[in-house]
Amino acid sequence: MGSCIICGTSVEGRICDLHEEDALFVFRGNSADQLTVDRYYRGTVDGFAEFGVFVDIGDSVTGLLHRSELDRRLDSLDWDSGDEVYVQVKNVRDNGNIDLGWSIRQSEREFRGVLVDDPEVGHSTLLEEDEDDEAEAGAADSGNGSTRDDSTGRNDESGETAEVAETESDAGAVSRSSDAERVDGAGSVGSTESEVDDAATTETDAAQSGGSAAVVEEQTESDTEATAADSTDAEAADAETADAEATDAEPQTVAVGALSEHVGEDVRLEGEVVGIRQTSGPTVFELHDETGTVDCAAFVEAGVRAYPDVEEGDFARFDGEVRRRRGEIQVETEDLSVLEDAERDEVEQRLADALDDEARPDSVDPLADDPAIDALSEDLVEVATEIRKAVLTDRPVIVRHANTADGYLAGSALERATLPLVTDQHRRTDAQYHYFDRRPLEGGVYDMDDATKDTSTMLDNRARHDEQLPLFVFVAAGGTRESLDGFDLLNVYGAPTVLVDDIDVDGAVTDAVDAAVSPSLADAPETTATALAANVAAHVNDGVREDLRHLPAVSFWEGVPDAYHEAAGEAGYDDEAVTQLREAVALEAHYQSYEDKRELITDLVFGDDEDDVGGLAGHIAEQFRERVDDEVSTAKANLDYRSVEDAEVAVLDTDAYSHQYEFPPETLLLDELHRDVRDEADAVVGISTDTLYVRTDADVDVHELAATVAENAPEGGVAPRSVREGSIRYLAGERDAVLDALLSALGDEL
């Protein structure tokens, strides 16, 4: 009877039925019928076929991993012949064919134990025990072989000669030992033959010169004893010095990436503890430094947690011996200490600097000649670096963007760039959904409702799945002070945030986020959020650059810059295609506005089949145009023109003359209406139950406008709602007073 290596249950062998799927097996049999169905085995890639991969299990059997069992397309596997892989035996057929299944665990460290499946023995053993037995057997064979070498191939005479020589050698050794003892007895411990000869000569000379032999002998013995005492003291002092030096000598500090050059040596490592797992034997700490990650095993007794005060996230120093176990480097920990204060800060900064260097993108040309992008090049790199760092450190990325065409296009540009990096970083089939999310925001304002939902979700994921807090990327949203409360809540928990916005960003917002990109921060020309985000995306992943070239042109409702117009044309999008795509995205942004609609937006914006995509965009754009034209026609017929100072303002009661909760929404309707009546009115004002909307080409600051209205209508509860939407909220009971105050304030601005 044995004990299960995972739960300790008494079993025949080393694993119970309940935990058999948690262990990895190394097969030592020679036929397919010796395999155990449902077990996971270590194998090597033998070859490829159209229908799957052939995998060798052990040295004598080969199974088929059919392509239907894979979590990806067969041609996307990065395996080569001879690569080590991990598979599950699904079935052993009567004809000896073996059906294999995919294992989501593709590293030994992901299993809870490694066992040897040896049918000849009749039960499984720990791989470590098996390797130790082999090593002992090899040592014994080596010893036996040496003995056989001394006798085999020799005749009796030579054998006798060897025995005689050995006897003589032994005798000589005994003789030398006896001589040494005699010398030590006559003189001093450790005296040499020359010292004895010198003593004898001195005695003889003394006798010949008539001196007393006794005196000479006494003097000689005295001198010899003094010499012996000095020699003994010196040897003791040298030994103590050597012991002290050995004790005080610190092991060499090396990087994780260089450990393969120090196998068998004692080393020192410094870094961050990024994982801790308790095995049936040692506690395994995953230590990460600027060059990689390594397992450090610390043993107290089987299954007992070593260094229980050490936690994930600690920065620590490990001393131990570098060993290679089952082909992987591992450090057998002899001492572990958590770094504090200045030592911790130094290591943490070193790792942070290394991560910045790794994540910082190479120099990337802008998608087109845009003065705004040129002026913001450093800010673009900084935001791209933060996104790449998040992917490299397994931190989820959450993109929050306005539920407008510009917001969706900008968010999908970042999505297009980041998803391939996430796939490369993780083997999980759902990694693209687990480590990246895109969540639209109403009105481009990150309010407490949105922040509370995000905070609750991220804390739940941290508690249940041990996830890191995500990086929040705000695109075409969050740039004004209305979002500060939301940012403050994220900052309480230390969730990192970056901002990409085309409007004037408040200084308080830039202080609240970790990095920001906006033309207003560099006195750069105006552009769209999509133009900014697409260039950030090109820095995040230059491999998708060609997919992004048409997006900036699509995001401009009018006055597309020539450079972006040309880029879209080179990407295969003429003026009609650009217009259709813009209108199609705008319509889809309205429906299910809180959902990312990832696949639908991808088909619209990045479809591989241009003809099919053109058909999809054209079909949706047709619906857009029909509905917008109907609403604009109705609205124009019901505009109330007001003369204010020297300006003409067109007022629309959106409650009375638009369809509520249907497409187009008030914001898009007023945009279209403003473009349509620009020659007749200096501004368009929409008024609903509790919200005012302002559309004008004049340089009007919504915050200042709202402050003026609030001063002139103090009972109206006036405050900015969304600068991006040009909206101001008020109390419905003060409608007339607030509208009059707004028109008066506009007269002063226009």
SELO-981921 format. One record per residue (C-alpha): x, z, y; residue in one letter. Coordinates in steps of 0.02 Angstrom, whole numbers, plus 50000, padded with zeros to 5 digits. Layout:
REC       X       Z       Y   type
REC       X       Z       Y      a
...
//
This chain:
REC       X       Z       Y   type
REC   50000   50000   50000      m
REC   50053   49965   50179      g
REC   49984   49985   50354      s
REC   49911   49852   50467      c
REC   50038   49814   50603      i
REC   49899   49810   50733      i
REC   49775   49949   50692      c
REC   49869   50052   50562      g
REC   49734   50034   50427      t
REC   49796   50052   50249      s
REC   49805   49879   50172      v
REC   49893   49780   50037      e
REC   50030   49699   50139      g
REC   50050   49714   50327      r
REC   49888   49649   50406      i
REC   49703   49690   50384      c
REC   49566   49559   50371      d
REC   49498   49603   50543      l
REC   49663   49567   50633      h
REC   49729   49424   50527      e
REC   49687   49297   50663      e
REC   49789   49399   50789      d
REC   49950   49375   50691      a
REC   50066   49225   50673      l
REC   50131   49179   50500      f
REC   50293   49096   50447      v
REC   50262   49002   50285      f
REC   50391   49017   50145      r
REC   50292   48931   50008      g
REC   50313   48758   49935      n
REC   50136   48692   49906      s
REC   49977   48670   50007      a
REC   49872   48781   49893      d
REC   49981   48930   49939      q
REC   49921   48925   50120      l
REC   49785   49045   50177      t
REC   49638   48965   50269      v
REC   49604   49029   50447      d
REC   49780   49097   50469      r
REC   49888   49039   50614      y
REC   50056   48966   50565      y
REC   50214   48914   50653      r
REC   50254   48731   50626      g
REC   50353   48584   50692      t
REC   50293   48414   50749      v
REC   50329   48285   50614      d
REC   50252   48130   50691      g
REC   50107   48050   50783      f
REC   49965   47933   50735      a
REC   49815   47861   50827      e
REC   49705   47995   50750      f
REC   49813   48148   50775      g
REC   49978   48239   50750      v
REC   50067   48277   50586      f
REC   50137   48454   50582      v
REC   50257   48526   50455      d
REC   50210   48701   50397      i
REC   50367   48776   50325      g
REC   50488   48663   50233      d
REC   50375   48583   50102      s
REC   50199   48549   50166      v
REC   50128   48442   50307      t
REC   49954   48448   50385      g
REC   49856   48343   50508      l
REC   49802   48408   50678      l
REC   49662   48284   50714      h
REC   49640   48227   50893      r
REC   49463   48299   50893      s
REC   49541   48472   50876      e
REC   49647   48453   51032      l
REC   49600   48522   51203      d
REC   49662   48365   51289      r
REC   49689   48181   51258      r
REC   49816   48142   51124      l
REC   49922   48036   51240      d
REC   49934   48179   51366      s
REC   50023   48296   51245      l
REC   50200   48335   51298      d
REC   50260   48363   51119      w
REC   50407   48274   51038      d
REC   50454   48264   50855      s
REC   50537   48425   50803      g
REC   50451   48531   50936      d
REC   50390   48701   50878      e
REC   50200   48719   50885      v
REC   50067   48843   50828      y
REC   49916   48788   50726      v
REC   49776   48860   50621      q
REC   49745   48805   50442      v
REC   49561   48754   50442      k
REC   49548   48684   50266      n
REC   49654   48638   50114      v
REC   49573   48494   50020      r
REC   49575   48470   49832      d
REC   49694   48323   49851      n
REC   49819   48434   49945      g
REC   49779   48369   50120      n
REC   49782   48504   50253      i
REC   49664   48506   50402      d
REC   49739   48596   50551      l
REC   49659   48667   50708      g
REC   49725   48689   50884      w
REC   49790   48860   50935      s
REC   49765   48904   51118      i
REC   49914   49022   51094      r
REC   50071   48917   51101      q
REC   50202   49055   51111      s
REC   50250   49191   50988      e
REC   50233   49322   51124      r
REC   50047   49283   51135      e
REC   50019   49342   50955      f
REC   50013   49526   50912      r
REC   50138   49513   50771      g
REC   50241   49389   50669      v
REC   50233   49399   50478      l
REC   50312   49304   50335      v
REC   50189   49224   50214      d
REC   50291   49216   50053      d
REC   50184   49178   49898      p
REC   50329   49222   49783      e
REC   50329   49401   49847      v
REC   50140   49413   49841      g
REC   50117   49492   50012      h
REC   50168   49473   50192      s
REC   50316   49559   50271      t
REC   50368   49582   50451      l
REC   50481   49440   50506      l
REC   50609   49566   50569      e
REC   50617   49650   50398      e
REC   50632   49482   50314      d
REC   50775   49430   50428      e
REC   50862   49597   50401      d
REC   50847   49576   50211      d
REC   50921   49403   50223      e
REC   51063   49466   50331      a
REC   51102   49606   50208      e
REC   51095   49484   50062      a
REC   51210   49366   50155      g
REC   51332   49507   50190      a
REC   51330   49556   50007      a
REC   51357   49376   49952      d
REC   51499   49362   50076      s
REC   51580   49518   50005      g
REC   51558   49460   49825      n
REC   51625   49290   49870      g
REC   51782   49370   49942      s
REC   51811   49466   49781      t
REC   51783   49310   49678      r
REC   51904   49216   49788      d
REC   52041   49345   49748      d
REC   52021   49317   49561      s
REC   51943   49146   49535      t
REC   52067   49003   49520      g
REC   52214   49114   49476      r
REC   52300   49130   49307      n
REC   52332   49298   49227      d
REC   52510   49300   49289      e
REC   52460   49277   49469      s
REC   52324   49403   49446      g
REC   52449   49527   49380      e
REC   52565   49485   49521      t
REC   52427   49519   49645      a
REC   52389   49684   49563      e
REC   52572   49731   49566      v
REC   52590   49680   49746      a
REC   52438   49782   49790      e
REC   52508   49931   49697      t
REC   52674   49912   49784      e
REC   52590   49896   49949      s
REC   52492   50054   49916      d
REC   52649   50141   49861      a
REC   52739   50086   50017      g
REC   52598   50151   50121      a
REC   52607   50317   50034      v
REC   52795   50321   50055      s
REC   52782   50284   50240      r
REC   52651   50417   50256      s
REC   52763   50542   50170      s
REC   52909   50496   50281      d
REC   52801   50518   50433      a
REC   52745   50688   50372      e
REC   52924   50738   50343      r
REC   52972   50682   50515      v
REC   52827   50772   50592      d
REC   52877   50925   50496      g
REC   53056   50918   50553      a
REC   53026   50860   50728      g
REC   52869   50826   50827      s
REC   52703   50746   50793      v
REC   52718   50564   50827      g
REC   52909   50563   50833      s
REC   52993   50400   50790      t
REC   53133   50371   50664      e
REC   53256   50345   50807      s
REC   53212   50516   50875      e
REC   53248   50593   50704      v
REC   53412   50498   50691      d
REC   53461   50557   50865      d
REC   53425   50735   50814      a
REC   53532   50718   50659      a
REC   53675   50642   50757      t
REC   53668   50781   50883      t
REC   53677   50910   50745      e
REC   53827   50824   50665      t
REC   53919   50807   50829      d
REC   53893   50987   50868      a
REC   53961   51042   50701      a
REC   54113   50932   50719      q
REC   54150   51002   50890      s
REC   54146   51178   50823      g
REC   53980   51224   50899      g
REC   53853   51326   50809      s
REC   53740   51223   50701      a
REC   53605   51352   50724      a
REC   53616   51336   50911      v
REC   53610   51148   50902      v
REC   53462   51154   50786      e
REC   53374   51278   50900      e
REC   53403   51168   51051      q
REC   53346   51013   50959      t
REC   53188   51096   50897      e
REC   53153   51161   51073      s
REC   53176   50989   51149      d
REC   53071   50909   51014      t
REC   52930   51033   51037      e
REC   52930   51003   51224      a
REC   52926   50816   51198      t
REC   52783   50834   51073      a
REC   52684   50942   51193      a
REC   52708   50818   51335      d
REC   52660   50674   51221      s
REC   52503   50762   51160      t
REC   52450   50807   51337      d
REC   52476   50628   51395      a
REC   52377   50557   51250      e
REC   52235   50679   51284      a
REC   52235   50636   51469      a
REC   52234   50449   51430      d
REC   52089   50473   51310      a
REC   51989   50572   51437      e
REC   52023   50440   51570      t
REC   51969   50301   51453      a
REC   51809   50395   51407      d
REC   51771   50427   51591      a
REC   51799   50244   51634      e
REC   51689   50189   51490      a
REC   51553   50310   51545      t
REC   51562   50263   51729      d
REC   51574   50074   51701      a
REC   51409   49990   51742      e
REC   51350   49837   51646      p
REC   51364   49670   51734      q
REC   51211   49621   51836      t
REC   51152   49449   51780      v
REC   51003   49336   51815      a
REC   50870   49306   51684      v
REC   50909   49121   51687      g
REC   51089   49155   51632      a
REC   51051   49274   51487      l
REC   51086   49142   51354      s
REC   51269   49150   51407      e
REC   51277   49338   51375      h
REC   51205   49358   51199      v
REC   51279   49514   51119      g
REC   51331   49589   51285      e
REC   51265   49737   51382      d
REC   51191   49678   51547      v
REC   51090   49740   51695      r
REC   50933   49653   51758      l
REC   50832   49683   51916      e
REC   50661   49613   51953      g
REC   50473   49638   51947      e
REC   50379   49702   51795      v
REC   50244   49569   51775      v
REC   50177   49619   51606      g
REC   50176   49763   51482      i
REC   50116   49753   51303      r
REC   50123   49881   51166      q
REC   50164   49816   50992      t
REC   50161   49906   50826      s
REC   50346   49939   50857      g
REC   50423   49934   51032      p
REC   50347   49923   51205      t
REC   50382   49752   51279      v
REC   50406   49737   51467      f
REC   50402   49564   51545      e
REC   50531   49561   51684      l
REC   50530   49423   51813      h
REC   50670   49384   51934      d
REC   50709   49235   52044      e
REC   50767   49132   51895      t
REC   50638   49167   51760      g
REC   50550   49292   51648      t
REC   50614   49383   51494      v
REC   50547   49509   51369      d
REC   50633   49679   51371      c
REC   50594   49784   51218      a
REC   50604   49974   51232      a
REC   50580   50082   51077      f
REC   50535   50266   51062      v
REC   50447   50264   50895      e
REC   50330   50141   50812      a
REC   50178   50106   50919      g
REC   50223   50235   51053      v
REC   50228   50181   51235      r
REC   50404   50186   51306      a
REC   50428   50231   51489      y
REC   50242   50271   51516      p
REC   50265   50293   51704      d
REC   50316   50111   51729      v
REC   50173   49998   51784      e
REC   50147   49814   51814      e
REC   50201   49769   51989      g
REC   50344   49893   51989      d
REC   50517   49831   52034      f
REC   50638   49898   51907      a
REC   50817   49897   51840      r
REC   50845   49867   51654      f
REC   51007   49901   51560      d
REC   51020   49837   51383      g
REC   51095   49719   51256      e
REC   51051   49534   51255      v
REC   50993   49474   51086      r
REC   50917   49315   51016      r
REC   50766   49349   50908      r
REC   50670   49209   50824      r
REC   50753   49085   50940      g
REC   50704   49175   51101      e
REC   50811   49281   51215      i
REC   50762   49465   51220      q
REC   50842   49619   51296      v
REC   50850   49778   51193      e
REC   50823   49905   51331      t
REC   50936   50057   51336      e
REC   50888   50120   51509      d
REC   50748   50079   51631      l
REC   50726   50145   51807      s
REC   50598   50101   51940      v
REC   50676   50048   52105      l
REC   50625   50137   52263      e
REC   50644   50116   52451      d
REC   50791   50007   52505      a
REC   50835   49950   52328      e
REC   50656   49895   52296      r
REC   50645   49808   52464      d
REC   50805   49713   52430      e
REC   50749   49649   52260      v
REC   50573   49610   52321      e
REC   50641   49510   52467      q
REC   50760   49417   52354      r
REC   50619   49365   52240      l
REC   50509   49318   52387      a
REC   50645   49210   52462      d
REC   50675   49123   52297      a
REC   50489   49090   52276      l
REC   50479   49019   52452      d
REC   50623   48903   52414      d
REC   50541   48845   52253      e
REC   50370   48822   52331      a
REC   50424   48740   52494      r
REC   50386   48555   52479      p
REC   50513   48421   52510      d
REC   50499   48321   52669      s
REC   50342   48215   52661      v
REC   50295   48073   52778      d
REC   50122   48086   52859      p
REC   49983   47980   52785      l
REC   49979   47878   52945      a
REC   50050   47878   53120      d
REC   49956   48022   53200      d
REC   50032   48116   53349      p
REC   49933   48272   53302      a
REC   50011   48275   53129      i
REC   50185   48249   53199      d
REC   50163   48397   53317      a
REC   50103   48509   53175      l
REC   50230   48461   53041      s
REC   50303   48637   53022      e
REC   50131   48718   53013      d
REC   50078   48592   52880      l
REC   50230   48636   52774      v
REC   50195   48823   52793      e
REC   50015   48809   52732      v
REC   50066   48692   52590      a
REC   50200   48817   52538      t
REC   50071   48957   52527      e
REC   49960   48851   52414      i
REC   50104   48802   52301      r
REC   50163   48984   52291      k
REC   49990   49036   52235      a
REC   49992   48910   52092      v
REC   50169   48959   52039      l
REC   50123   49144   52033      t
REC   49957   49119   51940      d
REC   49857   49168   52093      r
REC   49685   49083   52102      p
REC   49655   48970   52252      v
REC   49484   48977   52338      i
REC   49447   48841   52466      v
REC   49309   48886   52589      r
REC   49248   48739   52694      h
REC   49102   48691   52805      a
REC   48955   48609   52717      n
REC   48978   48449   52818      t
REC   49053   48280   52779      a
REC   49215   48332   52864      d
REC   49218   48497   52770      g
REC   49185   48418   52599      y
REC   49313   48281   52626      l
REC   49445   48406   52684      a
REC   49410   48526   52541      g
REC   49412   48388   52410      s
REC   49582   48327   52475      a
REC   49657   48497   52437      l
REC   49567   48502   52271      e
REC   49638   48333   52223      r
REC   49815   48393   52259      a
REC   49805   48566   52182      t
REC   49717   48536   52017      l
REC   49861   48439   51935      p
REC   49980   48580   51981      l
REC   49862   48707   51903      v
REC   49853   48603   51744      t
REC   50042   48593   51733      d
REC   50055   48782   51759      q
REC   49927   48834   51628      h
REC   49881   48776   51453      r
REC   49705   48846   51460      r
REC   49574   48710   51447      t
REC   49472   48791   51586      d
REC   49620   48825   51700      a
REC   49558   48700   51830      q
REC   49399   48802   51849      y
REC   49480   48972   51825      h
REC   49622   48954   51951      y
REC   49542   48842   52082      f
REC   49371   48849   52164      d
REC   49294   48763   52314      r
REC   49149   48852   52400      r
REC   49056   48775   52549      p
REC   49007   48882   52699      l
REC   48852   48861   52806      e
REC   48895   48825   52987      g
REC   49081   48843   52961      g
REC   49070   49031   52996      v
REC   49142   49158   52874      y
REC   49023   49301   52902      d
REC   49003   49469   52816      m
REC   48881   49398   52690      d
REC   49010   49271   52630      d
REC   49154   49395   52637      a
REC   49056   49526   52540      t
REC   49015   49401   52403      k
REC   49197   49344   52392      d
REC   49263   49521   52391      t
REC   49143   49577   52255      s
REC   49189   49428   52147      t
REC   49377   49448   52167      m
REC   49372   49635   52131      l
REC   49265   49605   51977      d
REC   49388   49474   51913      n
REC   49533   49591   51944      r
REC   49449   49733   51849      a
REC   49384   49629   51703      r
REC   49517   49495   51684      h
REC   49668   49573   51770      d
REC   49671   49428   51894      e
REC   49774   49429   52051      q
REC   49679   49427   52214      l
REC   49654   49244   52263      p
REC   49727   49145   52406      l
REC   49584   49097   52523      f
REC   49606   48929   52610      v
REC   49484   48902   52754      f
REC   49458   48720   52798      v
REC   49348   48660   52941      a
REC   49284   48839   52945      a
REC   49331   49012   53005      g
REC   49427   48961   53161      g
REC   49328   49062   53287      t
REC   49298   49246   53320      r
REC   49129   49245   53231      e
REC   49229   49250   53068      s
REC   49338   49400   53111      l
REC   49230   49528   53022      d
REC   49245   49427   52862      g
REC   49433   49411   52879      f
REC   49449   49597   52911      d
REC   49362   49636   52747      l
REC   49480   49524   52649      l
REC   49628   49602   52738      n
REC   49575   49777   52684      v
REC   49614   49723   52505      y
REC   49767   49621   52551      g
REC   49698   49452   52497      a
REC   49808   49315   52574      p
REC   49723   49188   52689      t
REC   49770   49023   52772      v
REC   49672   48916   52895      l
REC   49660   48728   52926      v
REC   49541   48688   53069      d
REC   49523   48553   53202      d
REC   49434   48657   53334      i
REC   49509   48778   53460      d
REC   49565   48926   53354      v
REC   49550   49099   53430      d
REC   49711   49199   53446      g
REC   49631   49346   53356      a
REC   49600   49232   53207      v
REC   49781   49175   53197      t
REC   49831   49359   53193      d
REC   49709   49391   53051      a
REC   49772   49253   52934      v
REC   49942   49223   52854      d
REC   49963   49043   52913      a
REC   49862   48921   53017      a
REC   49856   48736   53063      v
REC   49759   48677   53216      s
REC   49794   48554   53357      p
REC   49750   48691   53480      s
REC   49898   48795   53421      l
REC   50025   48661   53469      a
REC   49941   48570   53615      d
REC   49921   48422   53498      a
REC   49792   48282   53517      p
REC   49622   48305   53436      e
REC   49593   48249   53259      t
REC   49480   48296   53113      t
REC   49495   48437   52987      a
REC   49506   48305   52850      t
REC   49656   48221   52933      a
REC   49742   48391   52937      l
REC   49694   48443   52761      a
REC   49739   48274   52684      a
REC   49914   48288   52757      n
REC   49929   48467   52693      v
REC   49873   48402   52523      a
REC   50009   48268   52525      a
REC   50136   48408   52552      h
REC   50060   48511   52412      v
REC   50073   48367   52289      n
REC   50153   48205   52343      d
REC   50098   48129   52178      g
REC   49918   48109   52241      v
REC   49968   48034   52407      r
REC   49892   47864   52371      e
REC   49724   47946   52327      d
REC   49713   48025   52500      l
REC   49751   47881   52618      r
REC   49571   47830   52653      h
REC   49502   48006   52684      l
REC   49549   48030   52868      p
REC   49461   47868   52917      a
REC   49304   47923   52825      v
REC   49297   48087   52922      s
REC   49283   48006   53095      f
REC   49101   47971   53141      w
REC   49160   47858   53280      e
REC   49323   47801   53359      g
REC   49428   47792   53200      v
REC   49612   47786   53252      p
REC   49696   47619   53214      d
REC   49826   47700   53100      a
REC   49694   47779   52989      y
REC   49591   47620   52995      h
REC   49740   47524   52926      e
REC   49777   47656   52795      a
REC   49598   47647   52730      a
REC   49607   47457   52724      g
REC   49770   47465   52623      e
REC   49684   47585   52504      a
REC   49544   47459   52476      g
REC   49410   47527   52594      y
REC   49343   47409   52726      d
REC   49235   47465   52873      d
REC   49074   47455   52772      e
REC   49147   47555   52627      a
REC   49212   47688   52746      v
REC   49041   47705   52829      t
REC   48948   47712   52664      q
REC   49064   47844   52595      l
REC   49048   47952   52752      r
REC   48859   47945   52749      e
REC   48848   47974   52561      a
REC   48956   48131   52572      v
REC   48855   48193   52721      a
REC   48693   48178   52624      l
REC   48762   48263   52468      e
REC   48835   48402   52576      a
REC   48659   48448   52629      h
REC   48586   48468   52455      y
REC   48638   48623   52357      q
REC   48745   48662   52509      s
REC   48823   48817   52429      y
REC   48886   48721   52276      e
REC   49048   48623   52268      d
REC   48973   48481   52163      k
REC   49150   48448   52104      r
REC   49120   48305   51984      e
REC   48994   48215   52096      l
REC   49106   48226   52250      i
REC   49255   48170   52146      t
REC   49158   48018   52085      d
REC   49109   47976   52263      l
REC   49278   48001   52346      v
REC   49408   47968   52209      f
REC   49320   47864   52077      g
REC   49437   47758   51972      d
REC   49314   47614   51960      d
REC   49301   47549   52137      e
REC   49151   47439   52101      d
REC   49057   47584   52022      d
REC   49102   47702   52162      v
REC   49050   47574   52290      g
REC   48883   47563   52203      g
REC   48861   47751   52200      l
REC   48912   47774   52382      a
REC   48807   47625   52435      g
REC   48653   47692   52346      h
REC   48667   47866   52423      i
REC   48712   47796   52594      a
REC   48554   47692   52592      e
REC   48451   47850   52573      q
REC   48550   47930   52714      f
REC   48516   47789   52835      r
REC   48329   47778   52796      e
REC   48299   47964   52821      r
REC   48409   47981   52976      v
REC   48333   47829   53060      d
REC   48156   47895   53032      d
REC   48199   48067   53102      e
REC   48293   47998   53252      v
REC   48149   47880   53293      s
REC   48026   48025   53292      t
REC   48142   48137   53393      a
REC   48174   48005   53528      k
REC   47988   47984   53555      a
REC   47971   48171   53587      n
REC   48121   48207   53698      l
REC   48088   48307   53856      d
REC   48208   48249   53992      y
REC   48255   48381   54120      r
REC   48352   48348   54281      s
REC   48475   48489   54315      v
REC   48586   48477   54470      e
REC   48657   48301   54454      d
REC   48642   48295   54265      a
REC   48508   48234   54145      e
REC   48474   48342   53991      v
REC   48365   48287   53845      a
REC   48277   48433   53760      v
REC   48203   48423   53584      l
REC   48091   48553   53505      d
REC   48162   48540   53329      t
REC   48028   48653   53255      d
REC   47892   48537   53314      a
REC   47974   48366   53294      y
REC   48083   48373   53138      s
REC   48051   48413   52955      h
REC   48115   48587   52919      q
REC   48228   48613   52768      y
REC   48236   48426   52733      e
REC   48370   48299   52765      f
REC   48438   48274   52894      p
REC   48470   48453   52951      p
REC   48454   48495   53135      e
REC   48640   48487   53167      t
REC   48661   48311   53097      l
REC   48499   48250   53179      l
REC   48559   48309   53350      l
REC   48729   48227   53322      d
REC   48645   48061   53286      e
REC   48523   48083   53429      l
REC   48663   48120   53552      h
REC   48757   47963   53500      r
REC   48597   47862   53518      d
REC   48545   47923   53693      v
REC   48719   47947   53767      r
REC   48684   47816   53901      d
REC   48524   47904   53954      e
REC   48569   48088   53949      a
REC   48724   48190   53988      d
REC   48678   48317   53856      a
REC   48554   48346   53716      v
REC   48483   48520   53685      v
REC   48390   48564   53526      g
REC   48286   48723   53522      i
REC   48215   48803   53367      s
REC   48134   48972   53334      t
REC   48288   49076   53372      d
REC   48432   48952   53393      t
REC   48490   48834   53531      l
REC   48601   48682   53497      y
REC   48704   48593   53630      v
REC   48775   48416   53615      r
REC   48878   48342   53757      t
REC   49038   48245   53788      d
REC   49084   48366   53927      a
REC   49213   48502   53895      d
REC   49096   48649   53869      v
REC   49155   48813   53795      d
REC   49013   48881   53689      v
REC   49073   49061   53708      h
REC   49076   49050   53897      e
REC   48910   48958   53898      l
REC   48829   49094   53792      a
REC   48901   49229   53905      a
REC   48826   49146   54059      t
REC   48656   49127   53975      v
REC   48660   49309   53918      a
REC   48696   49364   54097      e
REC   48549   49263   54166      n
REC   48431   49311   54024      a
REC   48483   49491   53984      p
REC   48332   49524   53873      e
REC   48363   49370   53765      g
REC   48489   49442   53642      g
REC   48600   49290   53670      v
REC   48762   49268   53571      a
REC   48863   49124   53498      p
REC   48813   49079   53321      r
REC   48933   48938   53274      s
REC   49054   48852   53391      v
REC   49075   48713   53264      r
REC   48887   48679   53267      e
REC   48874   48710   53455      g
REC   48740   48839   53419      s
REC   48683   48996   53510      i
REC   48562   49124   53440      r
REC   48429   49215   53542      y
REC   48270   49317   53523      l
REC   48117   49208   53494      a
REC   48010   49310   53614      g
REC   48125   49261   53758      e
REC   48122   49075   53721      r
REC   48071   49010   53892      d
REC   48187   49124   53990      a
REC   48335   49083   53877      v
REC   48303   48895   53888      l
REC   48294   48900   54078      d
REC   48454   49002   54085      a
REC   48541   48877   53969      l
REC   48488   48726   54071      l
REC   48547   48810   54230      s
REC   48716   48850   54151      a
REC   48733   48672   54087      l
REC   48699   48604   54261      g
REC   48852   48696   54322      d
REC   48959   48628   54180      e
REC   48907   48445   54174      l
//
